């Protein structure tokens, strides 16, 4: 027994001594999973991951699905040359004027294998040349099929084969809090994906477009992202990024996108008819306020009040008067001026529609036949 104990104690002593020698001279041998770099430094590397199985919470699948269909758009516009720039006296007082072409940058989304691209009107407005660059480095000249300044949308077309196409989602099913990704080419650094949530829906009265029904998101949107894609976690297109609220020119977490439902309507109108056909009734609406209600002698707490009626317009022909409060158009309740504009715009010109109005204390139903909405003066469309 004594001999066995002696052998055990000697073995333990040898093992402890060996451990201290290894720990002193080669500590990396004792680190589980450690490998040696080329310089002999002990490093611990993570086990190989399964590329086919993204990490929990990753949006890589959505980004891989949508990103190839998002393109970079570069525009050029010839400089406006002063007619007196060659006059020696003009050059003496004002110097040589810069006649370099003006360059612009934006993004776009391929929505059809036929080469149709959605982008913002302000990205391509006034451009003499439009160049599109795909993520596979292919380049093409794009031509403008049509624009709709009142929603700030434009349709381009390129002639290329085997185009990546984004799937269109249903923006009417979006909910506040849903995760979304913004894809575009901010500041020209290259395609960039940012993430956030839907912060609000139906944003209007921002003074950006005539017709506003924006998706608000905190996904970072910066200059160059205009016309890019706002997609859901499945990689489906939900909106076209168009504007940000910023005091510095960069993202402050308040960005706006045009819903894909609006974009589809504009696309169909431009491709089919060459323009977006909207209804028009020729009245001047205002938000209902206690002061206006008192001025016109109406006892209404909701709706939109008519403060002016165009003589000979569809509204006037149907008997609409200043002071009428529009409560409903068809089966849709009217709660704001933007809601009235959007509802009337969706009406088919020439097809009668029922307008429920409050005149004084009486509720009337007027059959109004909308006309075709005239194009606004160009001065009203400057951004």
Secondary structure, 3 states (H helix, E strand, C coil): CHHHHHHHHHHHHHHHHHHHHHHHHCHHHHCCCEEECCCCCEEECCCCCCCCCCCCCCCHHHHHHHHCCEEEEEEEECCCCCCCCCCHHHHHHHCCCCCCCEEEEEEEEECCCCCEEEEEHHHHCCCCEEEEECCCCCEEECEEEEEECCCCEEEEECCCCCCCCCCECCHHHCCCCCEEEEEECHHHCCCEEEEEEEEEEEECCCCCCCCCCEEEECCCCCCCCCCCEEECCCCCEEEEEEEECCCCCCCCCCEEEEEHHHHHHHHHHHHHHCCCCCEECCEEEEECCHHHHHHHCCCCCCCEEEEEECCCCHHHHCCCCCCCEEEEECCEECCCHHHHHHHHHCCCCCCEEEEEEEECCEEEEEEEECEECCCCCHHHHCC
